[in-house]
């Protein structure tokens, strides 16, 4: 089983007519493999290294980097982790080697018995979500921008206005992830528990979009 530590909560808010202040959630998974999910912006290297140190971790000990998609606030410090295999959306690589995996056919990528990466397109066509099982047996979904923040459950305009290449697919994947997760770490908000009410709302939204 894994220990899941949210190093930084994401945020997103308009700070002017044409300006958005935003950064993504950054999560450390410690266990059979050490994994970092979404490495924030290129200006956050020192913050990430300090946060890892506070959690008895160094960049060289990270085995996998997962960027839930390729936007700049999710990949900014991937280069800190040179011993790690990198998963950026549907792309898997190590140094100059690329590994083919049929994410586009809906197949999950298993890192170990307690961590897997599943395809969840919508925000972009190659988004992925990390599902990690804690020592207490709870499934935590680290979703990137599949979910912006907790408030976008009742107010879908939040994630729609953040950008969605395929809103119908995104609605379906939001419901799919919520059905299998106890907690969600969204791309730009704090971790929240998934309730039956949330699952029902998301199922209805997905059904209405079909």
Residue, then its C-alpha position, 0 to 999 in steps of 0.5 A: x500500500x502507499x502513503x499519499x502526501x499532497x505537497x502543494x494544493x493547486x489554485x486558480x483565480x482570475x486576477x485581471x481581465x486577461x490574467x489568470x493566477x494558477x498552479x497545480x496540485x503536486x502530490x508525492x506517493x511513497x511506497x514500493x515505488x516513489x512517485x511524484x504527480x504534476x510538477x508545477x511550474x518551472x519557477x517552483x523547483x526549490x519549493x518542490x525540493x524543499x517539500x521533498x526533503x521535509x518528507x524524507x525524500x530526494x529527487x534521485x529516489x523518485x521512480x516515476x514522474x506522472x504529469x496528468x497532461x502536458x500543460x506548463x503548470x503540470x510539467x515544469x520540474x520534470x527534469x529534476x527527476x532524472x532517475x525516473x520513468x516519465x509518464x506525460x499524458x499518454x506518453x511514457x519515456x525514460x531518457x531517449x526510450x519511449x514505451x508504447x502503451x494503449x491508453x488510447x484504447x482505454x487500458x490502464x498502466x499498472x505501476x504496482x499493486x497499489x498504484x495505476x494510471x488510467x486514461x481520462x481524456x476530456x480536459x485534453x485528449x490525452x489526460x490521465x489520472x493516478x489511482x493510489x490505494x492507501x494503507x487504510x485501503x482507500x482509493x485516492x484519485x489524483x486527477x489533474x484538471x479532470x476536476x478543477x476543484x470541489x466546487x465544480x461538481x455543482x458548477x460545471x462552468x468552472x471546469x468548462x471555462x478552464x478548457x475542455x477539448x471534449x466536454x462529453x468525454x470529460x463528464x463521463x470520466x469524471x463520473x467514472x473516477x468518482x465511482x471508484x475513488x474515496x478521495x479526489x486530489x483535483x488539479x487546482x483545489x484541495x483534496x476532497x472526499x467523494x460522497x454518494x451525493x457527489x457520485x449521483x450528481x456526476x452520474x446524472x451530468x454524464x447521462x444528460x450529456x449523452 
